Amino acid sequence: MHVLVIGANGTTGRITVKKLAESEQHLVKAMIRKSEQAGDMEDLGARPIIADLEQAFKYAFEDVNAVIFAAGSGPDTGTDKTTAVDRDGAIKAIDFAKEKGIERFIMLSSMGADDPSIAGDSDTFHHYLQAKHDADVHLKQSGLNYTIVRPGALTDDEATGKIDVSEEMKHREGEITREDVAAVLVESILCTNLHHKTIEMVNGDHPIKDALKEI
Ligand SMILES: NC(=O)c1ccc[n+]([C@@H]2O[C@H](COP(=O)([O-])OP(=O)(O)OC[C@H]3O[C@@H](n4cnc5c(N)ncnc54)[C@H](OP(=O)(O)O)[C@@H]3O)[C@@H](O)[C@H]2O)c1
């Protein structure tokens, strides 16, 4: 497929771009915010497109038939950016994907996004989970062929290649490497049994491909 990666310069985004390009099954368009990031994307095997979720970005959806949304405002910005990027940016991306007839939409969400109340007393975490929740609900209602991927806490450790994954939202405590999350995002594109599904995952005991097939 011809895949647009939104948030391509992010930690998970970069690994995702690399894996997509290496798979030789996909063409990759990497959505980045700054022209100085373009060379890196080309080195990874992607065609860069400069666009910002907080501005006009519909043109980024030309010539693609799948989208991976891996952007996020990050922990160092205020709640206004969480709303603008994680919620409103994602919702706009979903609407553009619908308008353009995109065949697959993979959303990198977060464990807990089905129930923001698990944030407890943390207003910032609650706001973040609510933003992810709203975007996920919009995607589910969009009619797009989606998969929502909800990992536990992300780490930069080496990939293990193994996960525990389920459609049951158990809000497990746990971590998962960004490399393994990227592998799941890439695998999800062509995994037909993940159509219209939301999965929650942490690192675990099951090889990624086998675990996803059993969902
Ligand atoms: N951290 C965790 O434990 C955790 C757990 C579960 C889920 N997640 C989610 O996983 C996703 C990826 O996490 P990560 O740590 O790999 O992310 P990251 O390294 O912070 O990367 C986020 C990317 O989003 C891009 N971005 C931010 N604002 C944007 C905008 N207005 N327009 C376009 N792109 C924009 C950034 O662009 P620049 O490179 O230009 O800054 C960056 O490339 C996030 O959505 C996060 O919420 C995180």
The ligand as an SDF file (V2000), in Angstrom:
LIG
                    3D

 48 52  0  0  0  0  0  0  0  0999 V2000
    4.9340    7.8540   25.8860 N   0  0  0  0  0  0  0  0  0  0  0  0
    4.1540    6.8290   26.1920 C   0  0  0  0  0  0  0  0  0  0  0  0
    4.3940    6.0850   27.1490 O   0  0  0  0  0  0  0  0  0  0  0  0
    2.9530    6.5420   25.3220 C   0  0  0  0  0  0  0  0  0  0  0  0
    2.1090    5.4880   25.6740 C   0  0  0  0  0  0  0  0  0  0  0  0
    1.0450    5.1800   24.8320 C   0  0  0  0  0  0  0  0  0  0  0  0
    0.8360    5.9280   23.6710 C   0  0  0  0  0  0  0  0  0  0  0  0
    1.6630    6.9770   23.3530 N   0  0  0  0  0  0  0  0  0  0  0  0
    1.4120    7.7280   22.1070 C   0  0  0  0  0  0  0  0  0  0  0  0
    2.2620    7.2330   21.0910 O   0  0  0  0  0  0  0  0  0  0  0  0
    2.4750    8.2470   20.1030 C   0  0  0  0  0  0  0  0  0  0  0  0
    3.9460    8.2940   19.7150 C   0  0  0  0  0  0  0  0  0  0  0  0
    4.7490    8.5210   20.8420 O   0  0  0  0  0  0  0  0  0  0  0  0
    6.2990    8.9160   20.6570 P   0  0  0  0  0  0  0  0  0  0  0  0
    6.8670    9.0250   22.0300 O   0  0  0  0  0  0  0  0  0  0  0  0
    6.9520    8.0620   19.6400 O   0  0  0  0  0  0  0  0  0  0  0  0
    6.1090   10.3660   20.0440 O   0  0  0  0  0  0  0  0  0  0  0  0
    7.1650   11.5400   19.8010 P   0  0  0  0  0  0  0  0  0  0  0  0
    8.5540   11.0200   19.6970 O   0  0  0  0  0  0  0  0  0  0  0  0
    6.8940   12.6120   20.7980 O   0  0  0  0  0  0  0  0  0  0  0  0
    6.7350   12.0400   18.3420 O   0  0  0  0  0  0  0  0  0  0  0  0
    5.5760   12.7330   18.1280 C   0  0  0  0  0  0  0  0  0  0  0  0
    5.6260   13.2680   16.7060 C   0  0  0  0  0  0  0  0  0  0  0  0
    4.4610   14.0380   16.4920 O   0  0  0  0  0  0  0  0  0  0  0  0
    4.8370   15.1650   15.7460 C   0  0  0  0  0  0  0  0  0  0  0  0
    3.9360   16.2890   15.9220 N   0  0  0  0  0  0  0  0  0  0  0  0
    3.6950   16.9960   17.0610 C   0  0  0  0  0  0  0  0  0  0  0  0
    2.8760   18.0240   16.7840 N   0  0  0  0  0  0  0  0  0  0  0  0
    2.6090   17.9590   15.4610 C   0  0  0  0  0  0  0  0  0  0  0  0
    1.8540   18.7600   14.5750 C   0  0  0  0  0  0  0  0  0  0  0  0
    1.2030   19.8720   15.0030 N   0  0  0  0  0  0  0  0  0  0  0  0
    1.7950   18.4300   13.2650 N   0  0  0  0  0  0  0  0  0  0  0  0
    2.4510   17.3290   12.8260 C   0  0  0  0  0  0  0  0  0  0  0  0
    3.2040   16.5280   13.6060 N   0  0  0  0  0  0  0  0  0  0  0  0
    3.2800   16.8530   14.9100 C   0  0  0  0  0  0  0  0  0  0  0  0
    6.2240   15.5350   16.2460 C   0  0  0  0  0  0  0  0  0  0  0  0
    6.8640   16.3410   15.2730 O   0  0  0  0  0  0  0  0  0  0  0  0
    8.3540   16.9570   15.4880 P   0  0  0  0  0  0  0  0  0  0  0  0
    9.2920   15.8080   15.3010 O   0  0  0  0  0  0  0  0  0  0  0  0
    8.4640   17.9900   14.4420 O   0  0  0  0  0  0  0  0  0  0  0  0
    8.3830   17.5040   16.8910 O   0  0  0  0  0  0  0  0  0  0  0  0
    6.8440   14.1690   16.4310 C   0  0  0  0  0  0  0  0  0  0  0  0
    7.4780   13.7680   15.2490 O   0  0  0  0  0  0  0  0  0  0  0  0
    1.9300    9.5360   20.7090 C   0  0  0  0  0  0  0  0  0  0  0  0
    0.6580    9.8060   20.1510 O   0  0  0  0  0  0  0  0  0  0  0  0
    1.7490    9.2100   22.1820 C   0  0  0  0  0  0  0  0  0  0  0  0
    0.6820    9.9130   22.7430 O   0  0  0  0  0  0  0  0  0  0  0  0
    2.7100    7.2800   24.1590 C   0  0  0  0  0  0  0  0  0  0  0  0
  1  2  1  0
  2  3  2  0
  2  4  1  0
  4  5  1  0
  4 48  2  0
  5  6  2  0
  6  7  1  0
  7  8  2  0
  8  9  1  0
  8 48  1  0
  9 10  1  0
  9 46  1  0
 10 11  1  0
 11 12  1  0
 11 44  1  0
 12 13  1  0
 13 14  1  0
 14 15  2  0
 14 16  1  0
 14 17  1  0
 17 18  1  0
 18 19  2  0
 18 20  1  0
 18 21  1  0
 21 22  1  0
 22 23  1  0
 23 24  1  0
 23 42  1  0
 24 25  1  0
 25 26  1  0
 25 36  1  0
 26 27  1  0
 26 35  1  0
 27 28  2  0
 28 29  1  0
 29 30  1  0
 29 35  2  0
 30 31  1  0
 30 32  2  0
 32 33  1  0
 33 34  2  0
 34 35  1  0
 36 37  1  0
 36 42  1  0
 37 38  1  0
 38 39  2  0
 38 40  1  0
 38 41  1  0
 42 43  1  0
 44 45  1  0
 44 46  1  0
 46 47  1  0
M  CHG  2   8   1  16  -1
M  END
$$$$
